[in-house]
Amino acid sequence: MQDGRPDRIEGRHVNMPIELGSTMVFDTLSEFEAARDARYKSGTHYYGRYGNAATHKLEQMLAKLEGADAITLTSSGVAAITTTLMALTRPGSHLLVADNVYGNTRAFCDGLLTQQGVQVEYFDPMIGSAIGHLIREDTAAIMFESPGSGTFEMPDIRAIATAGKSANVPTILDNTWGTPVFSQPIALGVDIVVYSGSKYISGHSDCMLGVTASNATYAKVIRKAVMQIGDKTGGQEILLALRGLRTLKLRMEHIDAAGREMALWFADQPQVKTVLHPALPSCPGQENWARDFTGAAGLFGVVFHTSSERSVRAFVDALHHFGIGVSWGGYESLVLPVTPVRTATNWSETGQLVRFNIGLENVESLKSDLANALPLLDQ
Ligand SMILES: Cc1ncc(COP(=O)(O)O)c(C=O)c1O
């Protein structure tokens, strides 16, 4: 049978049935005890919170795609990030975090983690191997993102992973943008890959899911933390993710081509100052993308010449094909103005930054929608 499906499906359906349930029952007490003792292992059937047949199929399939020993699933991408950070830090430990991480990662680090006594230090995402100078005796982990949220700098993943390895400090990479179709961070030396399955993995904006991929040692610690906290993926979400994986490669190929076409189109518009798309030389770290990725996602930034917030609002409101909303990776194209938050580096652009998610629509329709709205931006 194919990956992501059980060996035998009752009836003749291609996909797995939705599996709902909390209590699982056993024929003997010894069988129950064996399952309880193995409850933190993927594939064990013990109680609904620890996963069921469909959960384990999704874990196996993602492990194969990531080249990981193990996968732990969570109820959202944020839960994958927060449980991993909680599992690896202690009161007093030092955590290195890239200055361009996803807003909620930053909020968690500055909020709950700091409250628990973790010392969070932000670093320049383009630091490369010099990250080694920031690693201390008490550094518990290095958290970074490929590329940075909103600003799209592509870090030197290999250099940061190598520095972490030589100091015995685990690296955690949020690779939501790259997906396992375009990059394999574990093969580049990263210890733990986290991502939001709510984006491209499920692919239709109808599912919330998080993924942590790692080797067996870290998986044990992270899985235990997720289970102890009680985070849990829903049965429907697991099936939507399994279904999404069936078309992931096809969707990513389309999105790669469409995203690059739109990014190049933006670069030709007189209102545009810089396009922050990791496959274009105008984006910091493009050489890292070219070396380590086989394609690009459809999410990128555009810095306009105008610094007028009012005219950017008028432009955004005038678009018909671009929904205004958070998240990305579904069918629909999206637009959102971004205000980068920095503490270790400076965001020096004076023009307004707007993030675009290119979906699966016809690119000519997207261009004509944008061409109608761009004149609303002040020069
Ligand atoms: C880079 C990145 N990581 C993580 C998340 C969080 O994922 P979720 O919305 O599934 O919690 C997001 C969501 O926008 C994101 O953009």
The ligand as an SDF file (V2000), in Angstrom:
LIG
                    3D

 16 16  0  0  0  0  0  0  0  0999 V2000
    6.5640   31.1280    9.4970 C   0  0  0  0  0  0  0  0  0  0  0  0
    5.3830   30.7350   10.3200 C   0  0  0  0  0  0  0  0  0  0  0  0
    5.5650   29.8470   11.3070 N   0  0  0  0  0  0  0  0  0  0  0  0
    4.5350   29.4610   12.0820 C   0  0  0  0  0  0  0  0  0  0  0  0
    3.2700   29.9530   11.8930 C   0  0  0  0  0  0  0  0  0  0  0  0
    2.1550   29.5090   12.8040 C   0  0  0  0  0  0  0  0  0  0  0  0
    1.3960   28.5210   12.2530 O   0  0  0  0  0  0  0  0  0  0  0  0
   -0.1280   28.2570   12.6830 P   0  0  0  0  0  0  0  0  0  0  0  0
   -0.9130   29.3790   12.1200 O   0  0  0  0  0  0  0  0  0  0  0  0
   -0.4230   26.9220   12.0880 O   0  0  0  0  0  0  0  0  0  0  0  0
   -0.1610   28.2270   14.1710 O   0  0  0  0  0  0  0  0  0  0  0  0
    3.0310   30.8630   10.8720 C   0  0  0  0  0  0  0  0  0  0  0  0
    1.6560   31.3830   10.6390 C   0  0  0  0  0  0  0  0  0  0  0  0
    1.4270   32.3330    9.9420 O   0  0  0  0  0  0  0  0  0  0  0  0
    4.1290   31.2790   10.0630 C   0  0  0  0  0  0  0  0  0  0  0  0
    3.9640   32.1840    9.0820 O   0  0  0  0  0  0  0  0  0  0  0  0
  1  2  1  0
  2  3  1  0
  2 15  2  0
  3  4  2  0
  4  5  1  0
  5  6  1  0
  5 12  2  0
  6  7  1  0
  7  8  1  0
  8  9  2  0
  8 10  1  0
  8 11  1  0
 12 13  1  0
 12 15  1  0
 13 14  2  0
 15 16  1  0
M  END
$$$$
